[in-house]
Every structure is written in structure tokens, then in C-alpha cells.
Amino acid sequence: MGQEIGQEAFDPADFERFATRLADETERLRAWFEHDRFSRRGWTAGFEMEAWLVGDDARPRPMNQEFLACLGNDLVVPELSRFNVELNGSPTSLTARAFSRLADELDHTWAECRSCAESLGAHVAMIGTLPTITPEELNLDNISAMSRYRALNHELLRMRGGVPFELRIDGREKFRRTHPDVMAEAAATSFQIHLQVRQASAVRLFNATLAVSAPMVAVSANSPYLFGHDLWAETRIPVFEQAVCVGEGSYQRVTFGQDYVRESLLELFEENLAHYPPLIPALSDAEPGALPHLRFHNGTIWRWNRPLIGFDHDGVPHLRIEHRVVPAGPTVEDAIANAAFYYGLVAALASQATPIETRLPFGAAHDNFYAAARDGLDAELYWPGADGRVEAQVLILDELLPLAHEGLEWLGIPEAERRGYLGLVESRVASGVNGATWQRRWVERHGRDFAGLVKAYLERQATGTPVHRWAV
């Protein structure tokens, strides 16, 4: 969905042609898997950071066109709403001081964004859900000026027979509301972690990614408030799922998935073909070898852990895993520490003699994920070897952080680098203060002054100090 398209409306013939090309490209991809056509370059990191544009009044500012024109940086692109943008990172080999390199680049891009926003009388914010956003601001007047987003709204509503989207979230409080269009999805922003993998290790790494999704959410939760309600620690999870829901059934467009992968990531692309009707039949003139329709279709299925097909600089196709469970923010250092924790965990789990998927049932990984989204570091999770369920905070400190250290050491990350970023995660978890915890503690002390909360958040974010050290 990152590319623009040439039209907003489609007829049945467009859907038929798109479906034919999608089937042909899936067959081509099947041959690639059979003949191991993919790049041997593995262990490459990347990211996407979604952010908010906010005014001095702490309210969202629908001005991404003006902001992007001011910025002039190809790494920063529009998002669904006019008050969101996305910052992209350059691919980085997971060797040596990889996380310092990622942090330096994101720091530099973020500083440019802050400077440009301030020149326009605004601010940029990394936060999962903006506490000051209102349902009324999530309207089609504030959708980004790109055909693909209007087509997305039109086709989702067509699939729903025009029925409005329904948000139903039971957290610390209960929330019920219908929304007439896709714009509720803009209330949720994330930090998407990418990992390029070799075909031989892709199954183990993808399944490990599913297994660690729950602790990753628990560590990073940063979205407790939506429309004045205190809901889940990571309310972004149910918001996104419900904001693009196409109706009843197990194959939703936003999903944790159906099961582990067995033989190859091809299974997920075959699932795309068999169970997900084309949403936007944007026909492409690109060469079939670029798989334009398969890749575009995959971009309209937002698995929390998504397989991607890309191409190296020399044109060789590669496989990537996109880990989408982590919210934006609170700071650059927090985000890169989350990435280090993820890469270390999956490296360690994928190298173990016994695959994690044979020890952690998929149903348990699924239930863990939603428990962590609801309760953050207070969630009780099932983990192999634990005596029943264990609190996320205990599991992370006692077992998962040591595993992450092992994984990063195996990757060749220097000790100082490992201790710096994983030490930040350890301090955050030991203190029990992630972004969601800090926001709730601020509200406990100051009341539901959400504009005041956002202003306090922005002040602390600007210092770069990790969230567990923020004053309330």
C-alpha cells in the first residue's frame, strides 16, 4: 500500500484482470521457492516509524502535504491521514554497531522533522494513539490526498455493504462507537521492524517472530487512551483490527494469523490468493517478474507479522519479515532498543535445537499476544518451561533478556552495544514503566487533561531520555 495508484474506482473487469495476474504471479513465486531463487543476503535490519503532526494546542494538525514539501526528504512519506507521516530507515546489516547506526539515522531524520514542523508552527510526536484525537477529526476531509487511500475507503465499505465500522473495546473502561469510514485506522501508529532473511532460515525466524509478539507488545505498549477512554495498554491493536474489518470470518485483513508456517513463507502468499479477495485491483504495467500485483495485494493484508517480497540492489528477490506489533515511540532510543530486543530474541530462538513452534502452541502464542495488548507488562503469559502462566515482567527479565543477549552475541553485536540497548529494555521492564504506564501515571496525578498529557509527553520526548526515566 506504499505506492500510489492511478484511479479511485474500479469495475468488475478490473477485479477479474487483477485476480488473473495475481494467480499468475503466485505461480511464479511458487517456482522461486521451489528453485531457491532468493537472495543469500540475510540478517538485514530496517524500520518504518509512523508519527503524528500536532499543533501547539496538542491537537492533531492535518498538514502533511505542507510538512513534506518543507522537509523534502524521500525517507519521509504520507500516511492515511493528513496528520500522520511515516519515517523510513535504510537497510542495515545486523553486524557490529548496527543499532547505533539505526539510531543515528532515525535521530537525524527525526531532528529534521522536528525543525521543519516547528517552522510551520507544529510538532511531531511518536506515540501509538494520540490522546487528544477525536472521532470528529477522523473524517474524509482529513484523508491524505492520494488515490490509494480513497480507493481503500471505498472498497472496504463496498465489501461491508456500506455498513459503518464498529469499535468495541473492553479494557479498564468499555468503549462502543460506530465510524462511517476507514479513518479510524489513522488513530493507530506503529514502529514496524523489518528483517531480511534467507529462505533456509525463514520458517524458523517467522515462527519465532509469532512467538515473541506478546513480550514485544508488553515491553513497548504505548497506547492506553482513545477518545477519552482508558482501554488496553496497547489499544492500537483492537483499533486497527476493527477499523478495517470486512465482516465475520476468520480471515480478517488485520490478523495474528491462522497457524505457524510449516514448510515455507509461500504458504502465506497462497493463503492470500485463496482466502483474501482483491481489495484494490490496481493494475500495473510493471514486468511480471517484479510481482507487482502479488506485492500490492499482500500490502492490503495487514498481518501483525507479515511476509514481504523485495529486491536487492542487484535485482535479486529477497524475503523479509515485517514485525508490526510495536507502537511508535516514546523516543528514538526506546524504539531502537525494542528492535534490538526483537532481533536478539528471534536470532536465539531460531538457532535453538528444538523449534519454539513445537513447544509453544500457536493458540498460546495468539492468546499471549492479546493478553499483552490488554495488560502490558502485567499480562500473564504461557511460556514453555514455565509452571503454568508467568507474568510478562518476570518472563522478560528472567528468560527473554538473557536469550536476546545470546542472539545478539551470535550475530556479532559488540558487548557495549548489546548492554546499552538491551540494558535500556531491562531498566524499563524492571521499573514497570513503558509508554502506557507513564501516560496512566501522569493522568492519575494530573487528571484527564489530555492536552496537558500530550504537551508533557512532547517535552520529555524532545529530550531523548528513555521513557522509564521520565518524571510524572
C-alpha positions as CSV (number, residue, x, y, z in Angstrom):
1,M,0.0,0.0,0.0
2,G,3.0,2.3,-0.1
3,Q,2.6,3.1,-3.8
4,E,0.2,5.5,-5.4
5,I,-2.3,4.2,-8.0
6,G,-3.9,5.9,-11.0
7,Q,-7.6,5.6,-10.2
8,E,-10.0,5.5,-7.2
9,A,-12.9,3.5,-8.7
10,F,-13.0,0.1,-10.4
11,D,-15.3,-2.1,-12.3
12,P,-15.8,-6.0,-12.3
13,A,-13.4,-6.4,-15.2
14,D,-10.6,-4.7,-13.2
15,F,-11.1,-7.2,-10.4
16,E,-11.1,-10.1,-12.9
17,R,-7.9,-9.0,-14.6
18,F,-6.2,-8.3,-11.2
19,A,-7.2,-11.8,-10.0
20,T,-5.7,-13.4,-13.1
21,R,-2.4,-11.6,-12.7
22,L,-2.3,-12.3,-9.0
23,A,-2.7,-16.0,-9.7
24,D,0.0,-16.0,-12.4
25,E,2.4,-14.1,-10.1
26,T,1.7,-16.5,-7.2
27,E,2.6,-19.4,-9.6
28,R,5.8,-17.6,-10.5
29,L,6.6,-17.1,-6.8
30,R,6.0,-20.8,-6.2
31,A,8.7,-21.6,-8.7
32,W,11.1,-19.2,-7.0
33,F,10.6,-21.1,-3.7
34,E,11.0,-24.5,-5.4
35,H,14.3,-23.4,-7.0
36,D,15.6,-21.3,-4.1
37,R,15.8,-18.1,-6.2
38,F,16.0,-15.7,-3.2
39,S,18.9,-13.6,-2.1
40,R,21.5,-15.1,0.2
41,R,21.8,-11.8,2.0
42,G,20.2,-12.3,5.4
43,W,20.2,-10.6,8.7
44,T,19.5,-7.1,7.3
45,A,17.5,-4.7,9.5
46,G,15.2,-1.9,8.6
47,F,12.2,0.0,10.1
48,E,9.2,2.3,9.5
49,M,8.2,4.8,12.1
50,E,4.8,6.4,11.9
51,A,4.3,9.8,13.5
52,W,1.8,12.5,14.3
53,L,1.7,16.2,13.4
54,V,0.5,18.1,16.4
55,G,-0.2,21.8,17.0
56,D,0.7,24.0,20.0
57,D,-2.7,23.1,21.4
58,A,-1.7,19.4,21.4
59,R,-4.4,18.6,18.8
60,P,-3.6,16.9,15.5
61,R,-2.7,19.1,12.6
62,P,-3.9,18.0,9.2
63,M,-0.9,19.4,7.2
64,N,1.3,16.5,6.0
65,Q,1.4,18.0,2.4
66,E,2.9,21.3,3.7
67,F,5.1,19.4,6.1
68,L,6.5,17.0,3.4
69,A,7.0,19.9,1.0
70,C,9.0,21.7,3.6
71,L,11.0,18.6,4.5
72,G,12.0,17.3,1.1
73,N,13.2,14.0,2.4
74,D,12.4,10.9,0.4
75,L,12.6,8.8,3.6
76,V,9.5,10.5,5.0
77,V,6.2,9.9,3.2
78,P,2.5,10.4,3.7
79,E,0.2,8.1,5.8
80,L,-3.5,7.6,5.7
81,S,-4.4,10.8,7.4
82,R,-3.2,14.3,6.8
83,F,-1.9,14.5,10.4
84,N,0.3,11.4,10.0
85,V,3.6,10.7,8.2
86,E,6.0,7.8,8.0
87,L,9.8,7.8,8.5
88,N,11.7,5.0,6.8
89,G,15.1,3.6,7.7
90,S,17.8,2.5,5.3
91,P,18.6,-1.3,5.3
92,T,21.4,-2.0,7.7
93,S,23.4,-5.2,8.1
94,L,23.0,-6.7,11.6
95,T,26.6,-6.7,12.4
96,A,28.9,-4.6,14.6
97,R,27.3,-1.3,15.9
98,A,24.1,-1.9,13.8
99,F,21.8,-0.3,16.4
100,S,23.9,2.8,16.8
101,R,23.7,3.2,13.0
102,L,19.9,2.7,13.0
103,A,19.6,5.2,15.9
104,D,21.9,7.8,14.3
105,E,19.8,7.7,11.1
106,L,16.5,7.9,12.9
107,D,17.8,10.7,15.2
108,H,18.9,12.7,12.1
109,T,15.6,12.2,10.3
110,W,13.7,13.0,13.5
111,A,15.6,16.2,14.1
112,E,14.9,17.3,10.5
113,C,11.2,16.6,11.1
114,R,11.1,18.5,14.3
115,S,12.8,21.5,12.8
116,C,10.5,21.5,9.8
117,A,7.4,21.1,11.9
118,E,8.4,23.9,14.2
119,S,8.9,26.2,11.2
120,L,5.3,25.6,10.4
121,G,4.1,26.2,14.0
122,A,3.7,22.5,14.8
123,H,5.4,19.5,16.4
124,V,6.0,15.8,15.6
125,A,5.1,13.1,18.0
126,M,5.9,9.4,18.3
127,I,3.0,7.8,20.2
128,G,0.8,4.8,19.5
129,T,-2.5,6.6,19.8
130,L,-2.7,10.4,20.3
131,P,-4.8,11.0,23.4
132,T,-6.3,14.3,22.0
133,I,-7.6,12.8,18.8
134,T,-11.4,12.9,18.5
135,P,-13.7,10.8,16.3
136,E,-14.9,14.0,14.5
137,E,-11.3,14.7,13.3
138,L,-11.1,11.3,11.8
139,N,-13.1,12.2,8.7
140,L,-12.6,12.1,5.0
141,D,-11.7,15.8,4.8
142,N,-8.5,14.8,6.7
143,I,-7.6,11.8,4.5
144,S,-4.3,12.2,2.7
145,A,-4.5,13.4,-0.9
146,M,-3.7,10.1,-2.6
147,S,-6.0,8.0,-4.7
148,R,-4.9,4.8,-3.0
149,Y,-6.4,5.9,0.3
150,R,-9.7,7.0,-1.1
151,A,-9.9,3.7,-3.0
152,L,-9.1,1.8,0.2
153,N,-12.0,3.5,2.0
154,H,-14.4,3.0,-1.0
155,E,-13.6,-0.7,-1.4
156,L,-13.7,-1.6,2.3
157,L,-17.1,-0.1,2.6
158,R,-18.2,-1.9,-0.6
159,M,-17.1,-5.2,1.0
160,R,-19.1,-4.3,4.1
161,G,-22.2,-3.4,2.1
162,G,-21.9,0.2,3.3
163,V,-22.3,-0.8,7.0
164,P,-20.2,1.5,9.2
165,F,-17.2,0.1,11.1
166,E,-17.8,-0.8,14.7
167,L,-15.3,-0.2,17.5
168,R,-16.0,-2.3,20.6
169,I,-13.2,-2.4,23.2
170,D,-13.5,-3.7,26.7
171,G,-10.4,-2.6,28.7
172,R,-10.2,-0.7,32.0
173,E,-13.3,1.0,30.6
174,K,-15.8,0.0,27.9
175,F,-15.9,1.8,24.6
176,R,-18.6,1.4,21.9
177,R,-18.8,3.5,18.7
178,T,-19.5,3.2,15.0
179,H,-17.4,5.0,12.5
180,P,-18.6,5.8,8.9
181,D,-15.2,5.3,7.1
182,V,-11.7,3.9,7.3
183,M,-10.3,6.9,9.0
184,A,-10.5,5.3,12.5
185,E,-7.4,3.4,11.4
186,A,-5.4,6.6,11.4
187,A,-5.7,6.7,15.2
188,A,-3.1,3.9,15.4
189,T,0.6,4.5,14.6
190,S,3.4,1.9,14.9
191,F,7.1,1.2,14.7
192,Q,7.4,-1.6,12.1
193,I,10.6,-3.7,12.4
194,H,11.9,-5.4,9.2
195,L,14.2,-8.4,9.0
196,Q,15.6,-9.7,5.6
197,V,16.0,-13.4,5.9
198,R,17.4,-16.3,3.8
199,Q,14.9,-18.9,2.5
200,A,16.6,-21.7,4.5
201,S,16.0,-19.9,7.9
202,A,12.8,-18.0,7.0
203,V,10.3,-20.6,8.6
204,R,12.2,-20.7,11.9
205,L,12.5,-16.9,12.1
206,F,8.9,-16.2,11.1
207,N,7.6,-18.7,13.7
208,A,9.9,-17.2,16.3
209,T,8.5,-13.8,15.4
210,L,5.0,-15.0,16.1
211,A,6.1,-16.5,19.5
212,V,7.8,-13.2,20.7
213,S,5.0,-10.9,19.6
214,A,3.4,-10.9,23.1
215,P,6.5,-9.9,25.0
216,M,7.3,-7.3,22.4
217,V,3.9,-5.7,22.9
218,A,4.3,-5.9,26.7
219,V,7.7,-4.2,26.6
220,S,6.6,-1.5,24.2
221,A,2.9,-0.7,24.9
222,N,2.2,3.0,24.4
223,S,-1.5,3.4,23.5
224,P,-3.7,3.4,26.6
225,Y,-6.1,6.2,25.7
226,L,-8.6,6.5,22.9
227,F,-11.3,9.2,22.6
228,G,-11.1,10.0,26.3
229,H,-11.3,6.3,27.4
230,D,-8.7,4.3,29.3
231,L,-8.8,0.9,27.4
232,W,-5.9,-1.5,26.7
233,A,-2.2,-0.9,27.4
234,E,-1.9,-1.2,23.6
235,T,-5.3,-0.1,22.3
236,R,-3.8,0.3,18.9
237,I,-4.2,-3.4,18.4
238,P,-8.0,-3.7,18.5
239,V,-8.4,-0.3,16.9
240,F,-6.6,-1.3,13.8
241,E,-8.3,-4.7,13.6
242,Q,-11.7,-3.2,13.9
243,A,-11.1,-0.1,11.8
244,V,-10.6,-2.2,8.6
245,C,-12.8,-5.2,9.5
246,V,-14.6,-6.6,6.4
247,G,-17.2,-8.6,8.3
248,E,-17.5,-12.0,10.0
249,G,-15.0,-14.8,9.4
250,S,-11.5,-15.9,10.5
251,Y,-9.6,-14.4,7.5
252,Q,-9.6,-10.7,8.5
253,R,-7.5,-8.1,6.8
254,V,-5.7,-7.4,10.1
255,T,-4.9,-10.7,11.9
256,F,-2.4,-12.5,14.1
257,G,-2.8,-15.4,11.6
258,Q,-4.2,-18.9,11.4
259,D,-1.2,-21.0,12.4
260,Y,2.6,-21.3,12.3
261,V,4.3,-21.7,8.9
262,R,5.2,-25.3,8.1
263,E,7.4,-25.5,5.0
264,S,8.0,-22.0,3.6
265,L,6.6,-18.5,3.6
266,L,5.0,-19.4,0.3
267,E,2.1,-20.8,2.4
268,L,1.1,-17.2,3.4
269,F,1.1,-16.0,-0.2
270,E,-1.0,-19.0,-1.2
271,E,-3.3,-18.1,1.7
272,N,-3.5,-14.6,0.3
273,L,-4.7,-16.0,-3.0
274,A,-7.1,-18.5,-1.6
275,H,-8.8,-16.5,1.2
276,Y,-8.4,-12.8,0.5
277,P,-10.4,-11.3,-2.4
278,P,-8.5,-8.4,-4.1
279,L,-9.3,-5.3,-2.2
280,I,-8.0,-2.7,-4.6
281,P,-7.5,-4.1,-8.2
282,A,-4.8,-1.6,-9.2
283,L,-3.4,-3.0,-12.5
284,S,0.3,-2.4,-13.1
285,D,2.3,-2.2,-16.3
286,A,5.4,-3.4,-14.4
287,E,7.2,-6.5,-15.5
288,P,5.5,-9.7,-14.1
289,G,8.9,-10.6,-12.7
290,A,8.6,-7.8,-10.2
291,L,5.4,-9.4,-8.9
292,P,3.6,-6.1,-8.8
293,H,0.1,-7.4,-8.2
294,L,1.1,-10.0,-5.7
295,R,3.1,-7.5,-3.7
296,F,0.3,-4.9,-3.8
297,H,-2.3,-7.5,-2.8
298,N,-0.1,-8.5,0.1
299,G,0.1,-4.9,1.2
300,T,-3.7,-4.9,1.7
301,I,-3.5,-7.7,4.2
302,W,-2.1,-6.4,7.4
303,R,-1.0,-9.4,9.4
304,W,0.7,-8.4,12.6
305,N,3.7,-10.3,11.3
306,R,3.7,-10.1,7.5
307,P,5.9,-11.7,4.9
308,L,7.3,-9.4,2.2
309,I,8.9,-9.9,-1.1
310,G,11.5,-7.3,-2.1
311,F,14.5,-6.9,-4.3
312,D,18.2,-6.3,-3.6
313,H,20.1,-3.5,-5.3
314,D,21.2,-6.1,-8.0
315,G,17.6,-7.1,-8.7
316,V,17.7,-10.5,-6.9
317,P,14.4,-11.1,-5.0
318,H,14.6,-11.3,-1.2
319,L,12.4,-12.4,1.7
320,R,11.6,-10.1,4.6
321,I,9.6,-10.3,7.8
322,E,7.7,-7.2,8.9
323,H,7.1,-7.2,12.6
324,R,4.1,-4.8,13.1
325,V,3.1,-5.2,16.7
326,V,5.2,-2.4,18.3
327,P,3.7,1.1,18.7
328,A,5.5,4.3,17.8
329,G,7.8,5.9,20.4
330,P,8.2,7.1,23.0
331,T,11.7,8.1,21.9
332,V,14.3,7.1,19.3
333,E,16.3,5.2,21.9
334,D,13.3,3.3,23.1
335,A,12.4,2.3,19.6
336,I,15.9,1.1,18.7
337,A,16.1,-0.8,22.0
338,N,12.8,-2.5,21.1
339,A,14.3,-3.5,17.7
340,A,17.5,-4.9,19.4
341,F,15.3,-6.9,21.7
342,Y,13.3,-8.4,18.8
343,Y,16.4,-9.2,16.7
344,G,18.2,-10.8,19.6
345,L,15.2,-12.9,20.6
346,V,14.4,-14.3,17.2
347,A,18.1,-15.0,16.5
348,A,18.4,-17.0,19.7
349,L,15.1,-18.9,19.3
350,A,15.7,-19.7,15.6
351,S,19.1,-21.2,16.4
352,Q,17.9,-23.5,19.2
353,A,17.9,-27.2,18.6
354,T,14.1,-27.5,19.3
355,P,12.0,-25.1,17.4
356,I,9.9,-22.8,19.5
357,E,6.8,-23.7,17.5
358,T,7.0,-27.3,18.7
359,R,7.0,-26.1,22.4
360,L,4.6,-23.1,22.3
361,P,1.3,-24.0,20.7
362,F,0.0,-21.4,18.2
363,G,-3.1,-20.9,20.2
364,A,-1.0,-20.0,23.2
365,A,1.1,-17.5,21.1
366,H,-2.2,-16.0,19.8
367,D,-3.7,-15.7,23.3
368,N,-0.5,-14.3,24.7
369,F,-0.5,-11.6,22.1
370,Y,-3.9,-10.3,23.0
371,A,-3.2,-10.6,26.8
372,A,-0.1,-8.5,26.4
373,A,-2.0,-5.9,24.3
374,R,-4.6,-5.7,27.1
375,D,-2.4,-5.7,30.2
376,G,1.1,-4.8,29.0
377,L,3.8,-5.8,31.5
378,D,1.1,-7.0,33.9
379,A,0.0,-9.7,31.5
380,E,0.2,-13.3,32.4
381,L,1.7,-15.3,29.5
382,Y,2.1,-19.0,28.8
383,W,5.8,-19.9,28.0
384,P,7.4,-23.3,27.6
385,G,9.1,-24.4,30.8
386,A,7.2,-22.1,33.0
387,D,4.9,-23.5,35.7
388,G,1.7,-22.5,34.1
389,R,1.4,-18.8,33.3
390,V,4.0,-16.3,34.2
391,E,3.9,-12.5,34.5
392,A,5.3,-10.8,31.4
393,Q,7.7,-8.7,33.5
394,V,9.2,-11.8,35.2
395,L,9.4,-13.8,31.9
396,I,11.2,-10.9,30.1
397,L,13.7,-10.3,32.9
398,D,14.5,-13.9,33.9
399,E,14.4,-15.6,30.5
400,L,13.9,-13.5,27.4
401,L,16.5,-10.8,28.0
402,P,19.3,-13.4,28.5
403,L,18.1,-15.1,25.3
404,A,18.3,-11.7,23.5
405,H,21.8,-11.2,24.7
406,E,22.8,-14.6,23.3
407,G,21.1,-13.9,20.0
408,L,22.9,-10.6,19.5
409,E,26.2,-12.1,20.6
410,W,25.7,-14.8,17.9
411,L,25.1,-12.0,15.4
412,G,28.4,-10.4,16.3
413,I,27.0,-7.3,18.0
414,P,29.7,-6.0,20.4
415,E,29.1,-6.2,24.1
416,A,28.8,-2.5,24.7
417,E,26.2,-2.3,22.0
418,R,24.3,-5.2,23.5
419,R,24.4,-3.9,27.0
420,G,23.4,-0.4,26.0
421,Y,20.2,-1.2,24.2
422,L,19.2,-4.4,26.0
423,G,20.1,-2.7,29.3
424,L,17.6,0.0,28.4
425,V,14.9,-2.6,27.9
426,E,15.9,-4.3,31.2
427,S,15.6,-1.0,33.1
428,R,12.2,-0.3,31.5
429,V,10.8,-3.7,32.4
430,A,12.4,-3.7,35.9
431,S,10.8,-0.3,36.7
432,G,7.5,-1.4,35.1
433,V,7.3,1.8,33.1
434,N,6.7,1.6,29.4
435,G,4.9,4.4,27.5
436,A,1.4,3.2,28.5
437,T,2.4,3.1,32.2
438,W,3.9,6.6,32.1
439,Q,0.7,8.0,30.4
440,R,-1.5,6.4,33.0
441,R,0.6,7.6,35.9
442,W,0.6,11.1,34.6
443,V,-3.2,11.0,34.3
444,E,-3.5,9.6,37.9
445,R,-1.6,12.6,39.1
446,H,-2.9,15.4,36.9
447,G,-6.4,14.2,35.9
448,R,-7.8,13.6,32.4
449,D,-6.2,16.7,30.9
450,F,-5.2,15.0,27.6
451,A,-3.9,18.2,26.1
452,G,-1.7,18.6,29.1
453,L,-0.6,14.9,28.8
454,V,0.4,15.4,25.2
455,K,2.4,18.6,26.0
456,A,4.2,16.8,28.9
457,Y,4.9,13.8,26.6
458,L,6.3,16.0,23.9
459,E,8.5,17.9,26.3
460,R,10.0,14.7,27.6
461,Q,10.2,13.1,24.1
462,A,12.3,16.1,22.9
463,T,15.0,15.4,25.5
464,G,15.6,11.9,24.1
465,T,15.6,10.4,27.6
466,P,14.1,6.9,27.6
467,V,10.5,6.7,29.0
468,H,11.3,4.8,32.1
469,R,13.2,7.8,33.4
470,W,10.5,10.4,32.6
471,A,9.2,12.3,35.6
472,V,5.4,12.4,36.2
